[in-house]
Amino acid sequence: MTIVPVSLGDRSYEVSIEAGAMAQAGMRLAGYAPRGRFVVVTDENVAAAQLPILRASLEAAGLLVEPIILPPGEPTKSWPQLEMLCDRLLGLGIERSDNVIALGGGVIGDLVGFACAILKRGCGFVQVPTTLLAQVDSSVGGKTAINTRAGKNLIGAFHQPSHVLIDPDTLDTLPARQVAAGYAEVAKYGLIDDPAFFDWCEANAAALLAGDPTARTHAIATSIAAKARIVAADERETGGVRALLNLGHTFGHALEAETGFGERLLHGEGVACGMALAFRYSARIGLCPPGDAARVSRHLAMVGLPTTLAAAGVDTTGDALVAHMLHDKKMAGGKLPFLLARGIGQTFLDKNVDLAEVARFLDDERTGTIA
């Protein structure tokens, strides 16, 4: 088992990574159930594939299991589902000392984390992520939220989990598209500040996506260690360091909003396209070598991720996409900070980006003016 600590004072916790960990969950997690019971929140798809294994392990350790099964997909991160989940948890008598298990991808993790943040002013939860995106990114760091008509993740709270248990074997049951979408967040850590890891990604992405256990575990552990380091330095994104984790997200969330936050464009696909756009925009304004921008797009496209507006299924004006960006939660003083790059592994936060120029760039991307 690989253990990655997330050092946050009295909110510190560990991330455990081990193939087959789901079948050992009862032994690993019993200490987080002081009353001998876990409520497990999951979705219909994960319930079919993973809940029986988790439940058998927890029950073998003498724990009572109460499942709550929600609809799958991004629309579940909503006010109605949040209200329903809180009512269900209260009906089951959840106490502040309890831990709820979030079994699933980023949608379940975000929703359950937010419900636990507000339930009785804060109860505990354990993340058991089952998608690559959740395993390398969203399960760690304490960002919880739901979506609204105005945009993605605009209602939420910082609420750290008590523990994160990652079983890379759960990826075997995922569609290839879901795994590729999660891979975008793996590549992100190389692009932020670790060019050697991006080199590794270029050499090993195919093996990782094909299910190679060594490549998979290395990618997850390296990504989590990178995120843990950044979160420890800037837990609530007030110092500018944690903002680096949003590389590709400003463009990507606008694309997701335009496509309706659903299956048309998965979150990881939006992030991939957003990272390619961020690097091309950085090259356009003279910050980034064009060769680095081309290398980013080439690698992401090679693994089947969208890197252009057309590939993302978006055909709208730059002004329309910028209008989506104006709902971004990072807006401050009428300015929208952007994650730009001086090269691979050289991402930085720019608080003075001209949104009119961004709109023109996106129009050029749409019409093919920019290769």
Secondary structure, DSSP 4 states (H G I P E B T S, - for coil): -EEEEE--GGG-EEEEE-TTGGGGHHHHHGGG-TTSEEEEEEEHHHHHHTHHHHHHHHHHTT-EEEEEEE--SGGGSSHHHHHHHHHHHHHTT--TT-EEEEEESHHHHHHHHHHHHHGGG--EEEEEE-SHHIIIIITSS-EEEEEETTEEEEEEEE---SEEEE-GGGGGGS-HHHHHHHHHHHHHHHHHH-HHHHHHHHHHHHHHHTT-HHHHHHHHHHHHHHHHHHHHH-TTS-SSSGGGGGTTHHHHHHHHHHTTSSTTS-HHHHHHHHHHHHHHHHHHTTSS-HHHHHHHHHHHHHTT---STTTTT----HHHHHHHHTT-TT-BTTB--EEEESSTT-EEEES---HHHHHHHHHHHHHT---
